[in-house]
């Protein structure tokens, strides 16, 4: 198993104290957390992209550029690049530039995004979101694999004899497909022989397992070697204590206050937007959140691995309102007490050999 850390760069008031750091301080924390993740031996660090809601992640390429300048080894990912609302030419240029700055350490996770408001913001029809996603993603692939490209589609002006610059460092970066609620992303990933990144953040395990199984079925149906069907999984947050009981005592009020704060009543009933695990006890028992003592978290990750067969586990430490010092302490405990056991029990060759 490989491990990455994800930040969506949330910028909401603390759910208990109401404190709100300045944007500059939040960006500094995100970069310092990435530096610490590399020092602690994590394999990847991801920055989200949001254009609606209390987030500061509208320009992930800028933040990843800062991280590229402060790190040397760790893979830098997105989580996700919202291809459906972006111009693929701009995406090709920006992320190819990042691959040059980071000397090939950049990988994308692409998706339509988890916020309902960004299609209106960019003047796009949300009802066409999957058509937008498929066309723009396929153009992005061609921009990175072809030169002197001629192209015509529905959602942007035609291209004639186009070669985007710079070219990606060492060839096109690996692109994962973020999958949360629909078969559309697994289908697109399978068609192109790409890896799948399941959100594993809000719904019960069975919902994500069904999408992963569909992805693997379709991956083989398209003629790809099933051994190449890489899967990554997110988590609904990481909170570590010395025991399960201490985790409930320490984090119950904080967890449940954040859940209440982030509830979106206008999206009630729409799958994938509001967590059904509204108490910390239900989150520990049935949710994807990694909360508890080290052994309970180890058991949960390995339990997901039995079902998902995933190569990469993503964790998030800045989603519930922990102070930055406690975030770093949490990552250190995970790196020292949890990661070695899971790596031994669920080994993966991801990132250990050149990709095809």
Residue pairs with C-beta under 8 A, 6 or more apart in sequence:
1 301
1 305
1 310
1 311
1 312
1 313
1 339
1 342
1 343
1 345
1 346
1 347
1 348
2 43
2 44
2 311
2 312
2 313
2 348
2 350
2 351
3 42
3 43
3 44
3 312
3 313
3 314
3 315
3 334
3 339
3 342
4 42
4 43
4 44
4 45
4 46
4 75
4 77
4 232
4 312
4 313
4 314
4 315
5 33
5 34
5 37
5 42
5 44
5 45
5 46
5 314
5 315
5 316
5 317
5 331
6 45
6 46
6 47
6 48
6 79
6 234
6 314
6 315
6 316
7 30
7 33
7 46
7 47
7 48
7 57
7 316
7 318
8 47
8 48
8 50
8 55
8 57
8 79
8 316
8 319
9 26
9 27
9 30
9 47
9 48
9 50
9 55
9 56
9 57
9 63
10 54
10 55
10 56
10 318
10 319
11 20
11 21
11 23
11 26
11 54
11 55
11 56
12 20
12 54
12 261
12 262
13 19
13 20
13 261
14 20
14 321
15 254
15 257
15 258
15 260
15 261
15 320
15 321
16 253
16 254
16 257
16 321
21 29
23 56
26 56
27 56
27 63
27 66
29 318
29 324
29 327
30 47
30 63
30 318
31 63
31 66
31 67
31 70
32 324
33 45
33 317
33 318
33 324
33 327
33 328
33 331
34 45
34 67
34 70
34 71
34 74
34 76
35 67
35 70
35 71
36 328
36 331
36 332
37 45
37 74
37 331
38 45
38 71
38 72
38 73
38 74
40 331
40 332
40 335
41 335
41 339
42 74
42 331
42 335
42 339
43 74
43 75
43 312
43 351
44 74
44 75
44 76
44 77
44 107
44 312
44 314
45 67
45 71
45 74
45 75
45 76
45 77
46 76
46 77
46 78
46 79
46 109
46 314
47 57
47 60
47 63
47 64
47 67
47 76
47 77
47 78
47 79
48 55
48 57
48 60
48 78
48 79
48 80
49 57
49 58
49 60
49 78
49 79
49 80
49 81
49 82
49 113
50 57
50 58
50 113
50 114
50 115
50 118
51 58
51 82
51 85
51 113
51 115
51 117
51 118
51 121
51 122
52 115
52 116
52 117
52 118
52 121
53 115
53 117
57 63
60 78
60 81
61 94
61 95
61 97
61 98
64 76
64 78
64 98
64 102
64 106
65 98
65 101
67 76
68 76
68 98
68 101
68 102
68 105
68 106
69 101
71 105
73 105
74 105
75 105
75 106
75 107
75 351
76 98
76 102
76 105
76 106
76 107
77 106
77 107
77 108
77 109
77 176
78 107
78 108
78 109
78 110
79 109
79 178
79 197
79 234
79 314
80 108
80 109
80 110
80 111
80 113
80 178
80 197
81 91
81 95
81 108
81 109
81 110
81 111
82 110
82 111
82 112
82 113
82 118
83 91
83 110
83 111
83 112
83 133
83 136
83 137
83 140
84 111
84 112
84 113
84 119
84 124
84 129
84 130
84 132
84 133
84 136
85 113
85 118
85 119
85 121
85 122
85 124
85 132
86 136
87 136
87 156
88 136
88 137
88 139
88 140
88 143
88 156
89 143
89 156
89 159
89 162
89 164
91 136
91 140
92 140
92 143
92 144
92 164
93 164
93 165
93 166
95 106
95 108
95 168
95 173
96 144
96 164
96 165
96 166
96 167
96 168
96 169
97 166
98 106
99 105
99 106
99 168
99 169
99 170
99 173
100 166
100 168
100 169
102 169
103 169
103 170
104 169
104 170
104 173
106 173
107 173
107 174
107 175
107 176
108 173
108 174
108 175
108 176
109 175
109 176
109 177
109 178
109 197
109 232
110 133
110 137
110 140
110 175
110 176
110 177
110 178
111 133
111 177
111 178
111 179
111 180
111 185
112 129
112 130
112 132
112 133
112 185
114 180
114 199
114 272
114 273
116 126
116 267
116 270
116 273
119 125
119 126
119 129
120 126
124 132
130 182
130 184
131 154
131 155
132 155
133 184
133 185
133 188
134 184
134 188
135 153
135 154
135 155
136 155
136 156
137 175
137 188
138 192
139 151
139 153
139 156
140 175
141 172
141 175
141 192
142 149
142 151
143 149
143 162
143 164
144 164
144 167
144 168
144 172
144 173
145 172
147 163
148 161
148 162
148 163
149 159
149 161
149 162
149 163
150 158
150 159
150 160
150 161
150 162
151 158
151 159
151 162
152 158
152 159
174 194
174 195
174 355
175 194
176 189
176 194
176 195
176 196
176 197
176 230
176 232
177 185
177 186
177 188
177 189
177 194
177 195
177 196
177 197
178 185
178 197
178 199
179 185
179 186
179 189
179 196
179 197
179 198
179 199
179 208
179 211
179 212
179 215
180 198
180 199
180 201
180 202
180 203
180 272
181 203
181 207
181 271
181 272
182 211
183 211
183 214
185 196
185 211
186 196
186 211
186 212
186 214
186 215
186 218
187 214
187 215
187 218
188 194
189 195
189 196
189 215
189 219
190 215
190 216
190 218
190 219
190 221
190 222
190 224
190 229
191 218
191 222
193 219
193 222
193 224
193 228
195 229
195 230
195 231
195 232
196 211
196 212
196 215
196 229
196 230
196 231
196 232
197 231
197 232
197 233
197 234
197 312
197 314
198 208
198 211
198 212
198 231
198 232
198 233
198 234
198 308
198 310
199 208
199 234
199 272
200 208
200 233
200 234
200 235
200 236
200 288
200 304
200 308
201 234
201 235
201 236
201 275
201 288
202 236
202 272
202 273
202 274
202 275
202 276
202 277
202 288
203 271
203 272
203 276
203 288
204 276
204 286
204 287
205 286
205 288
205 304
205 307
207 271
208 233
208 288
208 308
209 307
209 308
212 231
212 307
212 308
212 309
215 229
215 231
216 226
216 229
219 226
219 228
219 229
220 226
220 229
228 356
230 311
230 312
230 350
231 308
231 309
231 310
231 311
231 312
232 310
232 311
232 312
232 313
232 314
233 304
233 308
233 310
233 312
233 313
233 314
234 288
234 314
234 316
235 288
235 289
235 290
235 313
235 314
235 315
235 316
236 275
236 277
236 283
236 287
236 288
236 289
236 290
236 316
236 319
237 255
237 289
237 290
237 291
237 316
237 317
237 319
237 320
238 289
238 290
238 291
238 297
238 315
238 316
238 317
238 330
238 334
239 247
239 250
239 251
239 255
239 289
239 290
239 291
239 292
239 320
239 322
239 330
240 247
240 290
240 292
240 293
240 294
240 297
240 330
240 333
240 334
240 337
240 338
241 247
241 249
241 250
241 251
241 292
241 293
242 293
243 292
243 293
244 284
244 292
244 293
244 296
246 293
247 280
247 284
247 291
247 292
247 293
248 280
248 281
248 284
251 280
251 291
251 320
252 279
252 280
254 320
254 321
254 322
255 280
255 283
255 289
255 291
255 320
256 278
256 279
256 280
257 321
258 319
258 320
258 321
259 275
259 277
259 278
260 278
262 274
263 274
264 273
264 274
267 273
267 274
268 274
275 283
275 287
276 282
277 283
277 286
277 287
277 289
280 291
283 289
283 291
284 291
284 292
284 296
288 304
290 297
290 300
290 301
290 315
291 297
292 300
294 333
294 337
294 338
297 334
297 338
298 338
298 341
298 342
301 313
301 338
301 342
301 346
302 342
302 345
302 346
304 310
304 313
305 342
305 346
311 348
311 349
311 350
312 348
312 350
313 342
315 331
315 334
317 327
317 330
317 331
318 327
322 330
